[in-house]
Amino acid sequence: MDLICFVPTDKYFNHVTSKIHNGSPKDDHFEIHKTFGGFLERIHLPKIIPTIIIFCAKNRRDFKKMLPYKELLNNTENILVLPDRKKETIDAALAFYPRFYIFTDQDFKLINVVVDKMRQNFSSEKSF
């Protein structure tokens, strides 16, 4: 499984690395990108199926930068960390068909719970 993350600030980086990466099985491929350019470059490349993308937007500008590239996230499971609770932000986020979204002021442990559940689902699909 691929787990590709965009985490632009140290605050997000610490949450993602400690709570999500440390719980990753050894066979997972885990990448963290701190720059939008590096993240964008990576999502242009082929992805291993299944792929989970975690996109943490520190502000609305970061989130809006991603909107033109939402098609690159097709065939992936998306988790979004949204910068605010405004209706237009949430409406735009739903265009990504996220598996889960939270806001920057919420507990990142919730992401770990969702990622763990996705891993379980992917594992059970392999066994058929």
C-alpha positions, 0 to 999 in steps of 0.5 A: 500500500502507498501512503502519500502525505502533504504536510506543509508545517512542522505541526502537521509533520509531527502529528503525521509521523508520530501517529500514522507512520509509526503505526505503518506495517513494514510493507507499506510505502510511506512518503511525506512531502513538505512542499506542494511542488514535491507532492504534486510531482509525486501524485503525477507518478503511477501509484500502487493500488491501494493508495491513501493520500493525506492532504493537510492544508494549512490555509485556504490558499494551500487547499485552493492550489490542489483543486485543479489537480483533484483528478490525479487523486482518482483511484485513491483513498483521500483524507483531507485536513481542511483549513476552516469550516466555511461552506465553500471549503467543505463544498470544494472538499467534497469534489475530491470524494474524500474517505474522511476529512477533519479540520486543522484544529481537530485531533489527528488521532482520528486520521490514524483510526481511519488509516488503520481501518482502511488497512484492515479493509485492504487486507481483507480484500486481498484474502479473497 
